[in-house]
Amino acid sequence: MSHEIICFLKCHHEKAENIDKDGKIKPDLLIKQIKEHMELTANQEKSILDCLGKVPKINVCEDIKEVYKCLKALKH
């Protein structure tokens, strides 16, 4: 992904309030928003939540990549 796309995604998640003022991802809110668009199995949800719980603070655009690594569970 280009730097511009990565920064767009970070901005999107900030506007959607998936990232708090301290740069921490809000896993429960992100899961809720995902469920508005698709069904998640219990295993997918657990995998995503476990992974998101390990994501460090999101300070710069590149940091958002860690969130998307967690969403790989959606492909299965």
C-alpha positions in Angstrom: 0.0 0.0 0.0 1.2 3.5 -0.7 2.0 5.9 2.1 -1.1 8.0 1.1 -3.4 5.0 1.5 -1.9 4.1 4.8 -2.4 7.6 6.1 -5.9 7.7 4.8 -6.7 4.5 6.7 -5.2 5.9 9.9 -7.3 9.1 9.5 -10.4 7.0 8.8 -10.0 5.0 12.0 -9.3 8.2 14.0 -12.5 9.8 12.6 -14.5 6.6 13.3 -13.1 6.8 16.9 -11.5 3.4 16.6 -8.3 5.0 18.0 -8.4 6.8 21.3 -6.7 10.1 22.1 -3.6 8.2 23.4 -3.3 6.3 20.1 -4.6 3.0 21.4 -7.0 0.9 19.2 -10.5 0.3 20.6 -10.9 -3.4 19.8 -14.6 -3.7 20.9 -15.7 -0.7 18.8 -13.8 -2.0 15.8 -15.4 -5.4 16.1 -18.8 -3.8 16.4 -18.3 -1.8 13.3 -17.1 -4.9 11.4 -20.2 -6.8 12.5 -22.3 -4.0 11.0 -21.1 -5.2 7.6 -20.4 -8.9 7.9 -20.8 -11.9 10.2 -17.9 -13.0 12.3 -17.4 -16.5 13.6 -16.5 -16.8 17.3 -13.0 -17.9 16.2 -12.6 -14.9 13.9 -13.7 -12.5 16.6 -11.4 -14.0 19.2 -8.5 -14.0 16.9 -9.0 -10.4 16.0 -9.5 -9.3 19.6 -6.4 -11.2 20.8 -4.3 -9.6 18.0 -5.7 -6.1 18.5 -4.9 -6.3 22.2 -1.3 -6.6 21.3 -1.2 -3.6 18.8 1.1 -0.9 20.1 0.1 2.8 20.1 -0.7 4.3 16.8 1.2 7.5 16.4 2.2 7.6 12.8 0.6 6.4 9.6 2.7 3.3 9.3 1.5 2.1 12.7 -2.0 1.3 11.3 -0.5 -1.6 9.4 -0.5 -3.6 12.7 -4.3 -3.3 12.8 -4.7 -4.6 9.3 -2.5 -7.6 10.1 -5.0 -8.5 12.8 -7.8 -8.4 10.2 -6.3 -11.2 8.2 -8.6 -13.5 10.1 -11.5 -12.1 8.0 -10.1 -13.8 4.9 -10.9 -17.3 6.3 
